[in-house]
Amino acid sequence: MYYTDRGIEELNQRRGDEEVTLAWLADRLIEFTDVHPEFEVPIERLATWLARLDDPED
């Protein structure tokens, strides 16, 4: 596991059995960027990537 994957692994271990909606996730991402505005660009890129996963043009 890479150092950068530690948060992802922790998320999976702690909350991996939970079911959430995309609306819930979007609300958490908004909260995160409100508290940490320096991460707005990567969070926006992640959100856009997730939104367009099934888009054949991307």
N, C-alpha and C positions, 0 to 999 in steps of 0.2 A: 504494500500500500504506500502510495506517495504521501508526503507530508500534507499536500493540499487536499487529499481525500479524507483526512481525519474527520472533518466536520460532516461530510457526507456519510461516512461510516457511523458516526455517532447518531446522526439523524435516523439512519436505518435501524440501528440497534434500539434506540429509545422510542421511536414512533412508527417503526416499520409495519406494525400490525393495525395501525389506525387507518380509517378511511376519511378522506377530506375532499371537499369540492374544490374546483378551480377558483371559484369565487372566494373561498376561505384563503387559498394560497395567494391570490391577488391582493387581498386585504393585508396579509402578513408582509408581502413584498412592499406594499405602500408604507406600512408602519416602519419597516426596516429602513427604507430610503428617507423617511422623515427624520429618523434618529441619526442615520449615517448618510448624509447627502453626498459624501465623496464616493459612494458606491452606486450612485444613481445610474451611470452609464452602463456598467456591467449588468446590473439588475434589469435594466430596460432591454439590453441585448438578450439576456436569458429569457425574459418574458416574450419577446418577439420570436425568438427561436422556438419556444414551446408552442406559441400560438400558430406558427406556420409549419409545424412538423409534417402535416399531411399535404402541404401545398407542393404540387409537382414542379413549380417554377423555382423553388429554393433548393 
